[in-house]
């Protein structure tokens, strides 16, 4: 069995609450305010995984009086036995004494929490407080601390590649289920000839630059259900991080297996959603090694770089939505057999200037030894490729390998000067807004009157009825005649 450490790998690398004012005939009085107050009466940490630190929260201690006040003590009642840590005015807790706070001034308090596992699967609620005592301990102010945490199954790095990449090997033929969440630190590797099966409802979280690496001749089987998907995302579950790209690295799948399947899954907020790489072809230019992944009812969204990045790989996609990527939604390079049906590639990225189309494909690969090529067969049927740049489709080719591509019954955004010969474009609608319901908030269903309605070819749905009869949200595509194009039926 080949081990990962023997492998060459290149890593791509603030309702404010206002104090009540009591007015007399002259001016407002502030004598009714306590001398010392805190800017937040409750500091809440959304779901925090056990054993992992939270984001830092901040509040202020304020002196509302006209005189300097000595703070006798700022402390956490649980002391070092609790999960919270704080720093006030540059001094670390759990207890800080004798701080001076000048009149009408304030000082910052920074708080973090790390929760211990409780062995259960339900969220934890851990409460404490930071107390500010003053006036010779006769008065106090208090900020409550509340953290919601969850126990999880952790994969920590056990070894390091010469490149510095840290990884652990997942036991052969592991099954991940929907009990405790899975938290991956570093790269978790499915080793050669092994498999990883992920059951419906499983939540997989990646810390920092964490990744799932399905190594050569290994197999990934993601078996979510339509109303119980498998979700891949980062470990920051606070609301502010809900749609933030680039929180983890990628899912990387190598060559050697044709049994890779990702079904009913959500992959979000990473650098690259799926990277499909034939390492043998990249190293020796032998492109004959078996490799294939099937995507069914998959959402890939909020990638800081690419949704799907493929090099010399075979891909089948049914009901696939890829959206909001900093570069490509999908880039299929160095050839391969690529087929997509009833899929939507939609890119309205606003995190920076985007100079990349939603979709790119070619039939070659360039390295230090020159240009290497292999046949490309690309089919995009009953789909949508649309977004905010002038042309959302681009491609390139060399003449030393086949370059076959066809868009059929699809809605595309193309440069008006881009030729669309019938040999490559069949019943294609160009540059008519698909009228997504709310692309700013990630809703790529279509409105009444969309140019995508009823322009699909029903024969594709009939041929792959087990995969395409129902759209990404469960609506019957043939209930009202011809199917709409894209991943959603109106």
C-alpha positions in Angstrom: 0.0 0.0 0.0 1.4 3.3 -1.0 1.7 5.9 1.8 1.0 9.6 1.4 4.4 10.6 2.8 6.0 9.1 -0.4 4.0 11.4 -2.6 5.0 14.7 -4.3 2.3 17.3 -3.6 2.2 20.9 -4.7 -0.1 23.1 -2.6 -1.9 25.9 -4.5 -1.4 27.7 -3.2 -20.7 46.1 15.7 -30.0 48.0 18.6 -27.6 50.1 20.6 -29.2 50.5 24.0 -29.2 54.2 24.8 -29.2 55.3 28.4 -32.4 57.0 29.5 -32.0 60.7 29.9 -34.0 62.6 32.5 -34.4 66.2 31.5 -35.0 69.3 33.6 -35.5 72.8 32.4 -31.8 73.4 31.9 -29.7 70.4 30.7 -29.6 66.6 30.8 -28.3 65.0 34.0 -26.0 61.9 34.0 -25.8 61.4 37.7 -28.3 58.5 37.5 -25.8 56.4 35.5 -23.7 54.0 37.5 -20.1 55.1 37.8 -18.8 52.1 36.0 -20.7 50.3 33.2 -19.9 47.7 30.5 -20.7 48.2 26.8 -22.3 44.7 26.5 -24.3 43.1 29.2 -24.0 39.7 27.5 -21.1 38.5 25.3 -22.3 35.5 23.2 -20.2 33.0 21.4 -22.0 31.0 18.7 -21.3 27.4 18.2 -17.7 26.6 19.3 -16.2 23.2 18.8 -14.7 21.7 21.9 -10.9 21.8 22.3 -10.8 24.7 19.8 -10.5 28.4 20.6 -13.2 30.8 19.5 -13.0 34.1 17.7 -12.2 37.0 20.0 -15.0 39.1 21.4 -14.6 42.7 22.6 -16.4 45.0 25.1 -15.6 48.2 27.0 -15.5 49.1 30.6 -16.6 52.7 30.9 -16.1 55.4 33.5 -19.2 57.7 33.4 -18.0 59.9 36.3 -16.0 63.2 36.3 -13.2 61.6 38.4 -10.7 58.9 37.9 -11.9 55.6 39.4 -9.8 52.8 40.7 -11.1 49.4 39.6 -10.4 47.1 42.6 -10.6 43.9 40.5 -11.7 42.6 37.1 -12.1 38.9 37.2 -13.9 35.7 36.1 -15.6 34.0 39.1 -14.6 30.5 37.8 -11.0 31.6 37.6 -8.6 29.2 35.9 -11.1 26.4 36.2 -13.4 27.9 33.6 -13.1 27.9 29.7 -13.0 31.7 29.3 -9.9 33.8 29.1 -9.7 37.6 28.9 -7.3 40.4 28.7 -8.0 43.9 30.0 -5.9 46.9 29.2 -3.1 44.6 28.2 -3.2 42.5 31.4 -4.3 38.8 31.2 -6.9 37.4 33.5 -8.5 35.4 35.2 -8.1 38.3 37.7 -6.6 41.7 37.3 -6.4 44.2 40.2 -5.8 47.9 40.8 -6.6 49.4 37.4 -7.1 53.2 37.1 -9.8 54.4 34.7 -9.8 58.1 34.0 -12.9 60.2 33.9 -15.2 59.6 30.9 -12.7 57.1 29.5 -12.9 53.4 28.8 -10.8 50.3 28.4 -11.0 47.3 26.2 -11.7 43.8 27.4 -10.9 40.9 24.9 -12.5 37.5 25.6 -12.0 34.0 24.2 -13.4 30.6 25.1 -12.2 27.1 24.7 -14.7 24.3 25.6 -13.9 20.9 26.9 -15.7 17.8 25.4 -18.6 16.4 27.4 -18.9 13.2 25.4 -22.3 14.0 24.0 -23.7 15.0 20.7 -26.0 17.9 21.8 -24.7 21.5 21.9 -23.2 22.7 25.2 -24.2 26.0 26.9 -21.4 27.3 29.1 -22.1 30.5 31.1 -19.8 32.6 33.2 -19.2 36.4 33.6 -16.6 39.1 33.9 -17.1 41.1 37.0 -15.7 44.6 37.5 -15.5 45.6 41.2 -14.8 49.2 42.3 -15.4 51.7 45.2 -13.5 49.4 47.6 -15.5 46.4 46.3 -18.8 48.0 47.3 -20.1 48.3 43.7 -19.7 46.2 40.6 -20.5 45.9 36.9 -20.9 42.6 35.1 -20.8 41.2 31.6 -22.3 37.8 31.2 -20.5 35.3 29.0 -22.5 32.7 27.1 -20.9 30.1 24.7 -22.7 27.4 22.7 -20.3 24.6 22.1 -20.4 21.1 20.7 -18.3 18.0 21.1 -16.8 16.5 18.0 -14.6 13.8 16.5 -11.2 15.3 15.8 -8.5 14.3 13.3 -5.3 16.0 14.3 -2.0 15.9 12.2 0.3 13.0 13.1 3.0 13.6 10.5 4.5 16.2 8.2 5.5 16.1 4.6 8.9 17.6 3.5 6.9 20.5 2.1 5.6 21.3 5.7 2.1 20.0 5.0 0.7 18.4 8.2 -1.5 15.3 7.8 -3.1 12.3 9.4 -4.1 9.0 7.8 -7.8 8.1 8.2 -8.1 4.4 9.1 -8.9 2.2 6.1 -12.5 1.9 5.1 -13.7 4.4 7.7 -17.4 5.4 7.9 -18.3 8.9 9.1 -21.9 9.2 10.4 -24.3 11.9 11.6 -23.7 11.7 15.3 -20.8 14.0 16.4 -19.5 16.4 13.9 -16.2 15.6 12.2 -13.4 18.2 12.7 -10.3 18.0 10.5 -7.1 19.8 11.5 -4.5 19.7 8.8 -5.0 17.2 5.9 -7.0 14.1 6.6 -5.9 11.4 4.1 -7.7 8.4 2.7 -4.8 6.1 1.9 -4.3 4.0 -1.2 -6.8 1.2 -1.8 -8.9 2.4 1.2 -12.3 4.1 1.2 -14.1 6.8 3.2 -17.9 6.6 3.3 -19.8 9.6 4.6 -23.5 8.9 5.6 -26.5 11.2 5.3 -26.6 14.2 7.7 -22.8 14.1 8.5 -21.3 17.5 9.3 -17.6 17.8 8.3 -15.7 20.8 9.5 -12.2 21.9 8.6 -10.0 24.1 10.8 -7.8 26.7 9.2 -6.2 25.2 6.1 -7.7 21.8 6.7 -8.5 19.5 3.8 -9.7 16.0 2.9 -7.2 14.3 0.6 -8.4 11.1 -1.2 -5.1 9.7 -2.3 -4.2 7.6 -5.3 -6.3 4.5 -5.7 -8.5 5.5 -2.8 -12.3 6.0 -3.0 -14.7 8.7 -1.6 -18.4 7.9 -1.2 -20.5 10.8 0.0 -24.0 9.4 0.4 -26.2 12.3 1.5 -30.0 12.3 1.1 -32.0 15.1 -0.5 -33.4 16.3 2.8 -30.4 15.2 4.8 -27.3 16.3 3.0 -23.7 15.9 4.0 -22.1 19.4 4.7 -18.5 20.3 4.3 -17.5 23.7 5.8 -15.2 25.5 8.2 -15.2 25.4 12.0 -16.3 29.1 12.4 -20.1 28.7 12.9 -20.8 32.3 14.1 -23.3 34.1 12.0 -20.7 36.5 10.7 -18.8 33.6 9.1 -21.8 31.9 7.5 -20.9 32.8 3.9 -17.2 33.8 4.2 -15.0 32.2 1.6 -11.6 30.7 2.1 -12.1 29.3 5.7 -10.5 26.0 4.8 -8.5 24.5 1.9 -10.2 21.9 -0.3 -11.3 18.3 -1.1 -8.6 16.7 -3.2 -9.3 13.5 -5.1 -6.6 11.7 -7.0 -6.7 9.1 -9.8 -7.1 5.3 -9.5 -10.8 4.9 -8.7 -13.9 5.3 -10.8 -16.2 4.8 -7.8 -16.0 8.3 -6.3 -19.4 9.7 -5.8 -20.6 12.9 -4.0 -24.4 12.8 -3.7 -26.7 15.3 -1.9 -23.9 17.4 -0.5 -23.0 21.0 0.3 -19.4 22.2 0.0 -19.0 25.8 1.1 -16.6 28.5 2.2 -13.3 27.0 1.1 -10.4 28.0 -1.1 -11.1 25.3 -3.7 -14.3 23.1 -3.4 -13.1 20.1 -5.4 -9.7 19.5 -6.8 -9.6 16.5 -9.1 -6.0 15.6 -10.0 -4.4 12.7 -11.9 -1.0 12.8 -10.3 0.3 10.1 -12.7 -0.6 12.1 -15.7 1.0 15.2 -14.2 4.2 13.4 -13.4 4.7 10.9 -16.2 2.1 12.1 -18.8 0.5 8.7 -18.7 -3.2 9.6 -18.9 -4.6 6.1 -18.9 -5.1 5.6 -15.2 -8.8 5.1 -14.2 -10.4 8.1 -12.6 -13.9 9.4 -12.3 -16.2 11.3 -9.9 -20.0 11.5 -10.1 -21.7 14.5 -8.6 -25.4 14.3 -7.9 -27.4 17.1 -6.2 -24.3 19.0 -5.1 -23.9 22.7 -4.1 -20.4 24.2 -4.2 -20.5 27.8 -3.0 -18.4 30.7 -1.7 -15.0 29.6 -2.8 -12.2 32.2 -2.7 -10.7 30.6 -5.8 -12.3 27.8 -7.7 -15.4 25.6 -7.3 -14.1 22.6 -9.3 -10.5 22.5 -10.5 -9.8 19.4 -12.6 -6.6 18.2 -14.3 -7.0 15.1 -16.5 -10.1 13.8 -14.8 -13.5 12.4 -15.8 -16.5 14.1 -14.2 -20.3 13.5 -14.4 -22.5 16.2 -12.9 -26.3 16.1 -12.3 -28.1 18.9 -10.6 -24.9 20.7 -9.7 -24.9 24.4 -8.5 -21.6 26.2 -8.3 -21.7 29.9 -7.3 -19.8 32.8 -5.9 -16.2 32.0 -6.6 -13.3 34.4 -6.7 -12.0 32.9 -9.9 -13.7 30.1 -11.9 -16.8 28.2 -10.9 -15.2 25.3 -12.8 -12.0 24.8 -14.7 -11.5 21.5 -16.6 -7.9 21.2 -17.9 -5.7 18.7 -19.5 -8.6 17.0 -21.2 -10.9 14.4 -19.7 -14.5 13.3 -20.2 -16.7 15.9 -18.7 -20.6 15.8 -18.7 -22.9 18.1 -16.9 -26.7 18.0 -16.9 -29.3 20.4 -15.4 -26.5 22.4 -13.7 -26.0 26.1 -12.9 -22.7 27.8 -12.8 -23.5 31.3 -11.5 -20.8 33.8 -10.5 -21.6 37.2 -9.1 -18.5 37.4 -6.9 -18.1 40.8 -5.2 -15.2 40.1 -2.9 -12.7 41.6 -5.4 -12.3 42.2 -9.2 -12.9 38.9 -11.0 -11.1 38.5 -14.3 -12.0 34.8 -14.8 -15.0 33.3 -16.5 -17.3 31.0 -14.7 -16.4 28.1 -16.9 -13.0 27.3 -18.5 -11.8 24.1 -20.3 -8.8 23.0 -22.3 -7.0 19.9 -23.6 -3.4 20.4 -22.5 -1.0 20.9 -19.5 2.2 22.9 -19.4 5.1 22.2 -17.1 8.9 22.6 -17.2 9.2 19.8 -19.8 6.8 21.4 -22.3 3.2 21.1 -23.3 1.4 17.8 -22.8 -2.1 17.1 -24.1 -5.0 14.7 -24.0 -8.4 14.4 -25.6 -11.2 16.5 -24.2 -14.8 15.6 -24.5 -17.0 18.2 -22.8 -20.8 18.2 -22.8 -23.0 20.7 -21.0 -26.7 20.0 -21.4 -29.8 21.8 -20.1 -27.6 24.1 -18.1 -27.0 27.8 -17.2 -23.6 29.5 -17.2 -24.1 33.1 -16.2 -22.6 35.9 -14.1 -21.3 39.4 -13.9 -18.4 39.4 -16.5 -18.7 40.0 -20.2 -18.2 36.3 -21.1 -18.7 33.5 -18.6 -17.4 30.8 -20.9 -13.8 30.5 -22.2 -11.6 27.7 -23.5 -8.3 27.0 -25.2 -6.8 24.1 -27.1 -3.9 22.6 -28.9 -4.3 20.7 -32.2 -2.4 17.6 -31.1 -5.3 16.2 -29.1 -9.0 16.0 -29.7 -11.0 19.0 -28.5 -14.7 18.2 -28.6 -17.3 20.3 -26.8 -21.0 21.0 -27.0 -23.5 23.1 -25.2 -27.0 21.9 -25.7 -30.3 23.5 -24.7 -28.4 25.9 -22.4 -28.5 29.6 -21.3 -25.1 31.2 -21.6 -23.5 34.6 -21.1 -21.1 35.1 -23.9 -19.2 37.9 -25.5 -21.4 39.2 -28.4 -18.4 38.7 -30.7 -17.8 35.1 -29.7 -18.8 32.8 -32.6 -21.2 30.0 -31.7 -21.1 27.5 -34.6 -23.9 24.9 -34.6 -21.4 22.1 -34.2 -20.6 23.3 -30.7 -23.8 25.1 -29.7 -27.2 23.5 -30.1 -30.4 25.4 -29.1 -28.5 27.8 -27.0 -29.9 31.0 -25.6 -27.3 33.8 -25.3 -27.2 36.8 -23.0 -30.7 36.7 -21.7 -30.8 37.2 -17.9 -31.9 34.0 -16.2 -33.5 36.2 -13.5 -32.3 34.4 -10.5 -34.5 35.1 -7.4 -31.7 36.7 -5.3 -28.2 36.1 -6.5 -26.8 38.5 -3.9 -28.0 36.2 -1.2 -27.3 32.9 -3.0 -30.8 32.1 -4.2 -30.4 30.7 -7.7 -34.0 29.6 -8.2 -35.5 31.4 -11.2 -38.4 33.9 -11.4 -41.5 33.8 -13.6 -40.5 35.1 -17.0 -37.0 33.8 -16.9 -35.4 32.9 -20.2 -34.4 29.6 -18.7 -38.0 28.4 -18.5 -39.1 25.4 -20.7 -36.1 25.5 -23.0 -34.6 22.3 -21.8 -34.6 19.0 -23.7 -36.8 16.5 -21.9 -34.9 13.5 -23.4 -32.0 14.2 -21.0 -34.3 14.1 -18.1 -35.9 10.9 -19.4 -32.5 9.2 -20.0 -31.2 10.0 -16.5 -34.6 10.0 -14.8 -33.2 8.6 -11.5 -30.9 11.6 -11.2 -32.7 14.4 -13.1 -36.5 13.9 -12.7 -36.4 16.2 -9.6 -34.4 19.4 -9.4 -32.1 20.5 -6.6 -35.0 21.5 -4.3 -37.2 18.4 -5.2 -39.5 19.8 -7.9 -40.6 17.6 -10.8 -39.0 18.8 -14.0 -41.6 17.3 -16.3 -44.7 18.3 -14.4 -45.4 21.3 -16.7 -43.9 20.2 -20.0 -40.4 20.8 -21.1 -37.8 21.2 -18.3 -36.3 24.5 -17.3 -32.6 24.7 -17.7 -30.2 24.8 -14.7 -30.4 23.2 -11.4 -33.8 24.5 -10.4 -37.3 24.1 -12.0 -39.6 27.1 -11.6 
